[in-house]
């Protein structure tokens, strides 16, 4: 799997394709590929357009979790008629997040004037904070789920514990009211840093800031002062 480092680019050049399946869903074309390099075996899901290509990369363990989330999204979508239960103007119906090592996957079932669809966004916690996303029409979710399941059944044996798990403890998660916050440790040529990401559950809106490790103690001291002031006002 690639996260942008020189070693990962070398791994990409050494990739071997084991299987590929093409899906035609409405006017869109998708590929579900199983590949292997010196770091392990993984699945790529690509959405192809007339002038663009967007792809997600998943370890076999992450693909299992994604398949299970497809089941939940399909069941939920089937239970809600189109045009109902949308979250305001965002059109969000249901949202889930998966975390595997440096990768995070956001699944948003949404609806707009063109119909209902599942958007899957992938972010990689590295110095460049890369992001990719695909959108699958709701009518094609079952077909995509079956394609992923087929690849897992044939090629996942012996590779389900590679590249970490969803609860490896590398990402700290804080949920508060309608928001979820993620704290991730990263490193680049400037040193160690912490990326704090905010996700609004109702809309899926995301933003993040990066804090250098040299500022963490100062920020903690400032937060202690702010917390003390807030507590004082609450008890006044």
C-alpha positions in Angstrom: 0.0 0.0 0.0 1.2 3.5 -0.8 1.3 6.6 1.4 3.6 8.7 -0.7 7.1 7.7 0.6 10.0 6.7 -1.7 9.7 3.1 -0.4 6.0 3.1 -1.3 6.7 4.4 -4.8 9.1 1.5 -5.2 6.4 -0.9 -4.0 4.0 0.6 -6.5 6.4 -0.1 -9.4 6.7 -3.7 -8.2 2.9 -4.3 -8.0 1.5 -7.5 -9.3 -2.1 -7.6 -10.4 -3.8 -10.8 -9.3 -7.4 -10.1 -10.4 -9.6 -7.3 -11.8 -13.3 -6.8 -12.1 -15.1 -4.1 -14.1 -18.4 -2.7 -13.0 -20.7 -0.5 -15.1 -23.1 1.3 -12.8 -25.4 3.8 -14.6 -23.0 6.1 -16.5 -20.0 5.3 -14.4 -17.2 2.7 -14.7 -15.5 1.1 -11.7 -12.7 -1.4 -11.2 -12.1 -3.6 -8.2 -8.5 -4.9 -8.4 -6.5 -7.2 -6.2 -2.8 -6.4 -6.2 0.3 -7.5 -4.3 3.7 -6.1 -3.7 6.5 -6.7 -1.2 4.4 -5.1 1.6 1.4 -7.4 1.2 -1.8 -7.9 -0.7 -4.5 -5.2 -1.0 -7.6 -4.1 -3.0 -7.9 -1.0 -5.1 -11.3 0.4 -6.0 -11.2 2.9 -8.9 -13.8 5.2 -10.4 -13.2 6.2 -14.0 -14.6 9.2 -15.7 -14.0 10.8 -19.1 -11.2 13.0 -17.8 -10.5 11.7 -14.3 -9.6 8.7 -12.2 -10.0 8.4 -8.5 -9.0 5.3 -6.5 -9.1 4.0 -2.9 -6.5 1.6 -1.5 -7.5 -0.9 1.2 -5.7 -3.6 3.1 -7.6 -6.9 3.1 -8.6 -6.2 6.7 -9.9 -2.8 5.8 -11.8 -4.3 2.8 -13.6 -6.7 5.1 -14.8 -3.8 7.3 -15.8 -1.8 4.2 -17.8 -4.8 2.9 -19.6 -5.0 6.3 -20.4 -1.3 6.1 -21.8 -1.8 2.6 -24.3 -4.2 4.2 -25.3 -1.6 6.8 -25.6 1.1 4.2 -27.7 -1.0 1.8 -30.0 -2.1 4.6 -30.5 1.5 5.8 -31.0 2.8 2.2 -33.6 0.1 1.5 -35.5 1.2 4.7 -35.7 4.9 3.8 -37.7 6.0 0.8 -36.0 8.6 -1.4 -36.7 12.2 -0.4 -37.1 11.4 3.3 -35.0 11.8 6.5 -32.2 14.0 4.9 -30.1 16.1 7.2 -30.9 19.6 6.0 -29.3 20.9 2.8 -26.4 18.5 3.0 -28.5 15.6 1.9 -26.8 13.3 4.4 -28.7 10.2 5.4 -26.1 8.1 7.2 -22.4 8.4 8.0 -19.7 6.0 9.2 -15.9 6.2 9.7 -13.3 3.4 9.5 -9.7 3.9 10.7 -6.8 1.6 9.7 -3.3 2.7 10.7 -2.6 5.9 8.7 -5.7 5.6 6.6 -9.2 6.8 7.4 -12.3 6.1 5.4 -15.5 8.2 5.5 -18.7 6.7 4.2 -21.5 9.1 3.6 -24.9 8.0 2.2 -26.3 11.1 0.6 -29.1 12.3 -1.7 -29.4 15.2 -4.0 -31.4 16.2 -7.0 -29.7 13.6 -9.1 -30.5 10.7 -6.7 -29.0 8.8 -3.9 -25.4 7.7 -3.7 -22.6 6.5 -1.3 -19.5 8.7 -1.2 -16.4 7.0 0.2 -13.5 9.3 1.0 -10.0 8.1 2.0 -7.5 10.3 3.8 -3.9 9.4 4.6 -2.3 10.8 7.6 1.1 11.8 6.3 2.9 15.2 5.7 0.8 15.8 2.5 -2.5 14.7 4.1 -3.6 13.1 0.7 -7.3 12.6 0.0 -9.2 10.6 -2.6 -12.9 9.8 -3.0 -15.3 7.9 -5.1 -19.1 8.1 -5.4 -21.3 5.0 -6.1 -25.0 5.4 -7.1 -27.2 3.7 -4.5 -28.5 1.3 -7.2 -24.9 -0.1 -7.6 -24.1 -0.6 -3.9 -25.1 -4.2 -3.9 -23.0 -4.9 -7.0 -20.0 -3.2 -5.6 -20.4 -5.1 -2.3 -20.6 -8.4 -4.1 -17.4 -7.6 -6.1 -15.5 -6.8 -3.0 -16.8 -9.9 -1.3 -15.8 -12.1 -4.3 -12.2 -10.7 -4.2 -12.0 -11.3 -0.5 -13.3 -14.8 -0.7 -10.6 -15.7 -3.3 -7.6 -13.7 -2.2 -7.7 -12.7 1.4 -6.6 -15.9 3.1 -3.4 -15.3 5.0 -3.5 -11.5 4.6 -6.2 -10.4 7.0 -3.9 -9.3 9.7 -1.5 -7.2 7.6 -1.2 -3.4 7.9 -2.8 -3.0 11.3 -6.4 -3.1 12.5 -9.1 -0.5 13.0 -8.5 -0.3 16.8 -4.7 -0.1 16.8 -4.7 2.9 19.1 -2.7 5.2 16.8 -5.6 7.6 16.3 -7.2 9.2 19.4 -11.0 9.8 18.9 -13.1 12.2 20.9 -16.8 12.5 20.4 -18.7 15.6 21.6 -22.3 16.5 20.8 -22.6 16.6 17.0 -18.8 16.4 16.3 -16.0 13.9 16.3 -12.4 14.9 16.7 -9.4 12.8 15.6 -5.9 13.3 16.9 -3.1 11.7 14.8 0.6 11.8 15.3 2.7 12.4 12.1 6.3 13.2 11.1 7.9 15.1 8.3 11.2 16.8 7.5 10.3 19.6 10.0 9.7 17.2 12.9 6.9 15.5 14.7 3.4 17.0 14.7 -0.2 16.3 15.7 -3.0 16.7 13.2 -6.4 17.5 14.8 -9.3 16.7 12.5 -12.9 17.8 13.1 -15.8 16.0 11.5 -19.4 17.2 11.9 -21.5 14.1 12.1 -24.7 15.6 10.6 -23.1 17.0 7.4 -19.8 15.2 7.1 -18.0 18.5 6.9 -14.3 18.0 7.7 -11.4 20.3 8.5 -8.1 19.9 10.3 -5.2 21.8 11.8 -1.5 20.7 12.3 0.2 21.4 15.5 4.1 21.0 15.8 5.2 19.0 18.8 7.1 22.0 20.1 3.8 23.8 20.7 2.0 21.0 22.5 3.0 21.9 26.0 2.1 25.6 25.5 -1.3 24.6 24.1 -2.0 22.2 27.0 -1.2 25.0 29.4 -3.5 27.3 27.6 -6.2 24.7 27.6 -5.8 24.2 31.3 -6.4 27.9 31.8 -9.4 27.9 29.5 -10.9 24.9 31.2 -10.5 26.5 34.6 -12.2 29.7 33.3 -15.1 27.7 31.8 -15.5 25.7 35.0 -15.5 28.9 37.1 -18.3 30.4 34.9 -20.3 27.2 35.1 -20.3 27.2 38.9 -20.9 30.9 39.2 
